[in-house]
Amino acid sequence: MGGQGKTTIARKVYNNGCIVHHFDVQAWCIISQSYNRRDLLQEIFSQVMGKEDKGDKEDILAERLKKSLTGKRYIIVLDDMWDVKAWDDLRLSFPDVGNRSRIVLTTRLEEVAKQVKQHIDPYSPPFLTPDDSRKLLQKKVFQQESFPPSLQDVSKDVAERCKGLPLVIVLVAGIIKRNKMEASWWHEVKNSLVSYHGESEGYSLSTMQLSYDNLPDHLRPCLLYMGMFPEDASIPVSELISLWIAICFVQNIEESGRLEETAEGFLNDLISSNVVMVSGRSYNGKVKYCQVHDVVLHFCLNKSREEKFMLAVKGNPNRFQSSRWKDRRVSFNFTDEQFSLGSKTFRQRLRSVIMTHEGDS
């Protein structure tokens, strides 16, 4: 299930100096639902060797990766695997010579975990205890400060309603932060977190709906636009801001000020609301890259379809019927190595088109 903290745990292991110093090389690779084998091999190869090799075919690249890892003790993280076929496409490139190399794989699908397990059973992160849930909520809302006396009881109730899911706690904290000192606001949020008795994935999405409903009107289209990018994409902020401005999502609220500064403020507000994550910063501390959790992405895609905000298409656009191009915004995410729009006709109402290759994230 999504939002349980699997990637967070893997990242702590991957970044732990006491662990990684036992390994000669390390690599981190995100496996999206619709992946490209060559792109995955290239990503791992470039991290292992420190350079890209764009000219080799898949099988040659797979063999080069295997040779580069042979004789080295390596740790490789394959994050968010959706299909055991992805493992079959990669595993022969990982030599097993008994030197205590490690492959860490995360997946939300139990059947995938069971099929790829080698020597140990899969580890399923437990739900957070009520006490740990409250500590995480406190950290996300008040940082180093404690809950004030007036919020002691209601904070316990809110934490319990988060069902022990870290992502839900983070989203709820983003809602609460706007009026964090008002007990009435905490009670309002608590009452909105209606108990959900289905899958935890559904509870995460329903919490995301609550977060979306509490965003100011001018931020909602900016968030939905994140669905135009591929899953797990690290989005350049300069590019995102330019797109927001070009399609008129950004207008100066104050009479003075540049549109770029206003757009940066919008992005910072989405980050503060915990619906957008920082994935990279510049030397001066400014946000350089951002991304969204895949649960947030799926929400954006579903909400966009519901509100006819945009159309996201996976696969070659040549196979998409132009008669269905009724949306103002269309995103194509393809895995084919080459494509062309040919004589595809764009409708006059179309205002934004983004085309991304599955490996460009």
Secondary structure, DSSP 4 states (H G I P E B T S, - for coil): -TTSSHHHHHHHHHT-HHHHTT-SEEEEEE--SS--HHHHHHHHHHHHHSS---SS-HHHHHHHHHHHHTTS-EEEEEES---HHHHHHHGGGS---SS--EEEE--S-HHHHHHH--SSPPP-PPPPPHHHHHHHHHHHHHTTSPPPGGGHHHHHHHHHHTTT-HHHHHHHHHHHGGGTT-HHHHHHHHHHS----S-HHHHHHHHHHHHHHTS-GGGHHHHHGGGGSPTT--EEHHHHHHHHHHTT----SSSSS-HHHHHHHHHHHHHHTTSSEEEEE-TTS-EEEEE--HHHHHHHHHHHHHTT--EEEES-GGGS-GGG--SSEEEEEE--S----TTPPPPTT--EEEEEETT--
